[in-house]
Amino acid sequence: MRFLSIIIIAIISIQSLVAQNINGQMLLERSIEYHDPNQKWTTFSGELYITMETPNSPNRDSKIQINLPLEYFYINSIQGDISYEFTVNKGDCGTSTMNAGAIKKFGTLPKDAWCDKAKLYKNYYTYLYGLPMKLKDPGTIIDDTVERKSFKGKDFLVLKVSYDKSVGSDVWYFYFNPKTYAMEIYQFFKTDKNGELKLDSGEYILLTDTKTINAIKIPKIRAWYYNKDDTYLGTDILKD
């Protein structure tokens, strides 16, 4: 028993040492090496088929095209009797189409408002499906300190990320597998006027399975929950 205790203490000590000897930038680089070993993200061009499942609502099926070299983004979504499509090309919005169900839900909006919505979708999907590579974008502040935390009974190396005021005020935490450096959870909180975390705000997202697209390992299933009470919000599934 004494020998077993010594082994356990040694393992814990080694794990603590790993967290102490790796800084934020090093952890990010190792995770990118896992997800994008051939450095393909900056030239990514591909299609994503995503089904969003939410409680008490029909599934939303989306076809998304992202072409980073051409600065092109397209989304076509169908949810029950609601369908719409948006295009953003080199920062300019192309033709947006909405059926009667979408107009009923969102209302009749001026062209600029639909353009803003199109860019919102572009930024949202490019960011989430481009992680962790997107953490190298300008305006991203990587904390030097790497913490070791337990979440849902599993240990992780945790990276804290904030942003320049021109980019956003949310604070994000990214949870990486300490052995493979795969990104397995991320979590964000809102902040108050003093920049302090509002602990009853934000969400956490559990990532399971991966799908390789253009040599990039992208999380396949994302389950969303509220931080404040663990309420389940929905799941995004990356389809074949």
C-alpha positions, -999 to 999 in steps of 0.1 A, spaced: 0 0 0 28 24 9 44 17 -25 11 24 -43 8 57 -24 42 67 -35 33 60 -71 1 81 -68 19 110 -52 46 108 -80 19 109 -107 2 139 -92 35 157 -88 44 150 -125 9 163 -135 14 195 -115 48 199 -130 34 197 -165 10 225 -158 37 246 -142 62 241 -170 39 250 -199 27 285 -206 -4 296 -224 12 300 -258 29 266 -256 -4 249 -247 -21 266 -276 6 256 -301 4 220 -289 -33 219 -293 -30 234 -328 -5 207 -336 -31 181 -326 -61 197 -345 -42 211 -375 -9 192 -378 -4 203 -414 -13 240 -409 -42 239 -432 -66 262 -415 -55 295 -431 -62 279 -465 -94 261 -455 -121 257 -481 -149 232 -474 -185 225 -466 -200 218 -432 -233 201 -427 -246 208 -392 -277 196 -374 -287 216 -343 -309 197 -318 -327 218 -292 -354 208 -267 -390 213 -278 -380 225 -313 -375 209 -347 -339 203 -357 -322 230 -377 -302 217 -406 -275 240 -421 -252 237 -451 -222 260 -446 -195 269 -471 -163 285 -458 -135 295 -482 -109 315 -462 -85 324 -492 -115 338 -511 -130 354 -480 -163 337 -489 -191 324 -465 -225 309 -473 -252 294 -451 -285 278 -459 -306 268 -429 -339 250 -426 -358 245 -394 -394 234 -397 -412 259 -418 -383 284 -415 -356 287 -441 -330 313 -451 -297 317 -468 -270 343 -466 -238 350 -484 -208 371 -474 -181 377 -501 -150 396 -492 -169 415 -465 -198 424 -487 -232 407 -483 -247 390 -513 -283 382 -519 -302 370 -488 -333 350 -491 -359 342 -465 -391 323 -468 -424 334 -452 -416 314 -420 -383 333 -416 -399 366 -422 -426 358 -397 -400 349 -371 -374 376 -377 -397 403 -390 -392 425 -421 -358 440 -417 -339 465 -438 -311 452 -460 -284 464 -436 -299 445 -408 -300 413 -428 -264 420 -438 -254 423 -401 -271 390 -394 -252 373 -423 -219 386 -409 -228 374 -375 -233 339 -388 -200 341 -406 -181 352 -376 -199 327 -353 -193 296 -374 -158 305 -386 -148 311 -350 -163 280 -334 -153 256 -361 -119 272 -365 -109 267 -329 -83 264 -315 -65 280 -345 -87 311 -343 -70 319 -309 -41 332 -329 -62 360 -344 -53 396 -337 -69 410 -306 -67 377 -287 -50 378 -253 -36 345 -242 -30 342 -204 5 330 -196 -6 308 -167 -19 273 -175 -41 258 -148 -49 222 -141 -86 218 -133 -111 190 -129 -144 193 -148 -171 166 -146 -146 143 -130 -119 146 -156 -86 165 -154 -77 192 -180 -51 218 -188 -70 251 -189 -62 281 -210 -77 315 -201 -84 338 -231 -96 374 -232 -99 400 -259 -91 436 -268 -120 458 -261 -125 463 -298 -130 426 -302 -152 416 -272 -155 416 -235 -162 379 -228 -136 358 -210 -132 322 -224 -116 291 -208 -104 263 -230 -100 228 -216 -74 205 -232 -67 169 -227 -34 168 -208 -21 139 -228 -31 146 -264 -38 184 -261 -72 179 -279 -97 206 -271 -126 190 -252 -145 218 -235 -148 255 -238 -166 279 -215 -173 316 -215 -184 343 -191 -197 378 -194 -179 405 -175 -192 436 -156 -182 472 -161 -151 465 -140 -140 436 -161 -149 410 -134 -165 377 -143 -202 374 -139 -203 338 -127 -240 334 -133 -236 342 -170 -223 324 -200 -222 288 -211 -200 258 -213 -198 235 -243 -188 198 -241 -170 185 -272 -170 148 -282 -157 129 -312 -139 145 -341 -144 147 -378 -114 153 -401 -121 178 -429 -92 189 -451 -68 173 -427 -81 193 -397 -96 175 -367 -128 194 -359 -150 185 -329 -181 166 -342 -205 170 -313 -210 202 -293 -234 201 -263 -243 235 -248 -252 242 -212 -257 273 -190 -230 279 -165 -254 290 -138 -275 258 -134 -262 233 -160 -294 236 -180 -291 218 -213 -295 242 -243 -289 220 -274 -264 201 -294 -247 208 -327 -237 177 -347 -213 179 -376 -227 154 -402 -210 135 -430 
